[in-house]
Amino acid sequence: MRLGLLACAALVLVACSPGDPGAGGAPTPSVAPTQSPTADSTRTEAAVPEPEQTPQPSEVEQARLDERLRAAAWAGDVLRARRLVERGADVNAKDETQQSAYLIATSEGHLELLELTLRHGAAVDDKDSFNGTGLIRAAERGHADVVGRLLRAGIDKDHVNNLGWTALHEAVHLGDGTERYLDTVRVLVAGGVDVDIESPRDGATPLAYARARGFDDLARLIEVASAQDGRPLDRSTAERRLLDAARSGDGDAAALALRAGARLETRDADRRTPLLLAATHDRVAVARLLVALGADPDALDAIHDTPWLVTGVTGSVAMLEALLPARPDLTIRNRFGGVSVIPASERGHVDYVRRVVRTGIDVNHVNDLGWTALLEAVILGDGSVSYQKIVRILLDAGADASIADGDGVTALEHAQTSDQTEVARILRRAQ
């Protein structure tokens, strides 16, 4: 009996040893020499449970998920697509017509959906039933922004499908020569596609197709690109031409400069990028090209302006729309500590204010002068119809009329003091 008790006691002591793997306990954690873990930290690590394995869907469940993902892609429903991808839907899974969520995003021009598929392993060079890439599909539909994103993703830019066409062939031969196709061809040219490939189908080059269809703008750009390839520019010349093109609004010259090797984020003497120059001078076509190729909408210049911030000064809704696909940071402040809605309100840009409040920008942001957009619209406005509209738009968007300036004066009090009778009436009704 005494021997049995001693044996039990020995077993208890061994089982309680935290550093002995043979006794069933967790091994002592490896610790750097400078660390001194406490007993509590050791027990905590030992008590961490094994992570649960996410159950893999069955073959039937996987097929259903993939089918639902393709349906969401056709509908352009990014939120539903994201949920399905999180549950394991495959962005590359194809149906019997060789359509996948990724390929659907390229042909339908769903840029946000395309980004989702690229983040989740899209096979960038995958082919459709015509042995065509997503680049060819996007070019044929005139989706310049998608074309630019695919070029940045490293897609095969000169692939020939079983119709005998490259992306450039299809943009010219199957396009209609309108602005969206000019944008698309500019992106392809800037991205370095081969403009001289002859189609195995009929021996025609993209230039021949452009001439045959009477697309003079496209033909001119392709012809100059072909000639320039034989006489390469040095980088400094190309970058000077890019900056000049951004100022003047010459989309073809901008595309050719980029093709020649100009850096997208090159700067002038005032630290302005091509995109910032395009925004400043409201050169929307050049901005669309630059954004499609990945230009930074948040690049700061010497006076703390960005392409996005400048839109609040110019009031250009078209430029605002051109920059939104680049996902600008709406919280970046100008040299006065303001966001873009503040100078727009001060300057009476009604249409811009109406559009920008729908982006989620903070309409109650206070700048370094102690003013919100609403305060600026009253203090620096003249109470005219434009400013009355801006005051209403801001209030409807959630502007807080009770916010006072640095001296404790509210927008209503400023309106009353400056005899802006109608603005004062609007503000009183908002209380």
Secondary structure as the mmCIF struct_conf table of DSSP 4:
data_model
#
loop_
_struct_conf.conf_type_id
_struct_conf.id
_struct_conf.beg_label_comp_id
_struct_conf.beg_label_asym_id
_struct_conf.beg_label_seq_id
_struct_conf.end_label_comp_id
_struct_conf.end_label_asym_id
_struct_conf.end_label_seq_id
HELX_RH_AL_P HELX_RH_AL_P1 ARG A 2 ALA A 15
TURN_TY1_P TURN_TY1_P1 CYS A 16 CYS A 16
TURN_TY1_P TURN_TY1_P2 PRO A 18 GLY A 19
HELX_RH_3T_P HELX_RH_3T_P1 PRO A 21 ALA A 23
TURN_TY1_P TURN_TY1_P3 GLY A 24 GLY A 24
BEND BEND1 GLY A 25 GLY A 25
HELX_LH_PP_P HELX_LH_PP_P1 ALA A 26 SER A 30
TURN_TY1_P TURN_TY1_P4 PRO A 33 THR A 34
HELX_RH_AL_P HELX_RH_AL_P2 ALA A 39 ALA A 47
HELX_LH_PP_P HELX_LH_PP_P2 VAL A 48 SER A 58
HELX_RH_AL_P HELX_RH_AL_P3 GLU A 59 ALA A 75
TURN_TY1_P TURN_TY1_P5 GLY A 76 GLY A 76
HELX_RH_AL_P HELX_RH_AL_P4 VAL A 78 GLU A 86
TURN_TY1_P TURN_TY1_P6 ARG A 87 GLY A 88
TURN_TY1_P TURN_TY1_P7 VAL A 91 ASN A 92
TURN_TY1_P TURN_TY1_P8 GLU A 96 THR A 97
BEND BEND2 GLN A 98 GLN A 98
HELX_RH_AL_P HELX_RH_AL_P5 ALA A 101 GLU A 108
TURN_TY1_P TURN_TY1_P9 GLY A 109 GLY A 109
HELX_RH_AL_P HELX_RH_AL_P6 LEU A 111 ARG A 119
TURN_TY1_P TURN_TY1_P10 HIS A 120 GLY A 121
TURN_TY1_P TURN_TY1_P11 VAL A 124 ASP A 125
TURN_TY1_P TURN_TY1_P12 SER A 129 PHE A 130
BEND BEND3 ASN A 131 ASN A 131
HELX_RH_AL_P HELX_RH_AL_P7 GLY A 134 ARG A 141
TURN_TY1_P TURN_TY1_P13 GLY A 142 GLY A 142
HELX_RH_AL_P HELX_RH_AL_P8 ALA A 144 ARG A 152
TURN_TY1_P TURN_TY1_P14 ALA A 153 GLY A 154
TURN_TY1_P TURN_TY1_P15 LYS A 157 ASP A 158
TURN_TY1_P TURN_TY1_P16 ASN A 162 LEU A 163
BEND BEND4 GLY A 164 GLY A 164
HELX_RH_AL_P HELX_RH_AL_P9 ALA A 167 HIS A 173
BEND BEND5 LEU A 174 GLY A 175
BEND BEND6 THR A 178 THR A 178
HELX_RH_AL_P HELX_RH_AL_P10 GLU A 179 ALA A 190
TURN_TY1_P TURN_TY1_P17 GLY A 191 GLY A 192
TURN_TY1_P TURN_TY1_P18 VAL A 195 ASP A 196
HELX_LH_PP_P HELX_LH_PP_P3 ILE A 197 SER A 199
TURN_TY1_P TURN_TY1_P19 PRO A 200 ASP A 202
BEND BEND7 GLY A 203 GLY A 203
HELX_RH_AL_P HELX_RH_AL_P11 PRO A 206 ALA A 212
TURN_TY1_P TURN_TY1_P20 ARG A 213 GLY A 214
HELX_RH_AL_P HELX_RH_AL_P12 ASP A 216 GLY A 230
BEND BEND8 ARG A 231 ARG A 231
HELX_LH_PP_P HELX_LH_PP_P4 PRO A 232 ASP A 234
HELX_RH_AL_P HELX_RH_AL_P13 ARG A 235 SER A 248
TURN_TY1_P TURN_TY1_P21 GLY A 249 GLY A 249
HELX_RH_AL_P HELX_RH_AL_P14 GLY A 251 ARG A 259
TURN_TY1_P TURN_TY1_P22 ALA A 260 GLY A 261
TURN_TY1_P TURN_TY1_P23 LEU A 264 GLU A 265
TURN_TY1_P TURN_TY1_P24 ALA A 269 ASP A 270
HELX_RH_AL_P HELX_RH_AL_P15 PRO A 274 THR A 280
TURN_TY1_P TURN_TY1_P25 HIS A 281 ASP A 282
HELX_RH_AL_P HELX_RH_AL_P16 VAL A 284 ALA A 292
TURN_TY1_P TURN_TY1_P26 LEU A 293 GLY A 294
TURN_TY1_P TURN_TY1_P27 PRO A 297 ASP A 298
TURN_TY1_P TURN_TY1_P28 ALA A 302 ILE A 303
BEND BEND9 HIS A 304 HIS A 304
HELX_RH_AL_P HELX_RH_AL_P17 PRO A 307 THR A 314
HELX_RH_AL_P HELX_RH_AL_P18 VAL A 317 LEU A 323
HELX_RH_3T_P HELX_RH_3T_P2 LEU A 324 ALA A 326
TURN_TY1_P TURN_TY1_P29 LEU A 330 THR A 331
TURN_TY1_P TURN_TY1_P30 ARG A 335 PHE A 336
BEND BEND10 GLY A 337 GLY A 337
TURN_TY1_P TURN_TY1_P31 SER A 340 SER A 340
HELX_RH_AL_P HELX_RH_AL_P19 VAL A 341 ARG A 347
TURN_TY1_P TURN_TY1_P32 GLY A 348 GLY A 348
HELX_RH_AL_P HELX_RH_AL_P20 VAL A 350 VAL A 356
HELX_RH_3T_P HELX_RH_3T_P3 VAL A 357 THR A 359
TURN_TY1_P TURN_TY1_P33 GLY A 360 GLY A 360
TURN_TY1_P TURN_TY1_P34 VAL A 363 ASN A 364
TURN_TY1_P TURN_TY1_P35 ASP A 368 LEU A 369
BEND BEND11 GLY A 370 GLY A 370
HELX_RH_AL_P HELX_RH_AL_P21 ALA A 373 ILE A 379
BEND BEND12 LEU A 380 GLY A 381
BEND BEND13 SER A 384 SER A 384
HELX_RH_AL_P HELX_RH_AL_P22 VAL A 385 ASP A 396
TURN_TY1_P TURN_TY1_P36 ALA A 397 GLY A 398
TURN_TY1_P TURN_TY1_P37 ALA A 401 SER A 402
TURN_TY1_P TURN_TY1_P38 GLY A 406 ASP A 407
BEND BEND14 GLY A 408 GLY A 408
HELX_RH_AL_P HELX_RH_AL_P23 ALA A 411 THR A 417
TURN_TY1_P TURN_TY1_P39 SER A 418 ASP A 419
HELX_RH_AL_P HELX_RH_AL_P24 THR A 421 ARG A 429
TURN_TY1_P TURN_TY1_P40 ALA A 430 ALA A 430
#
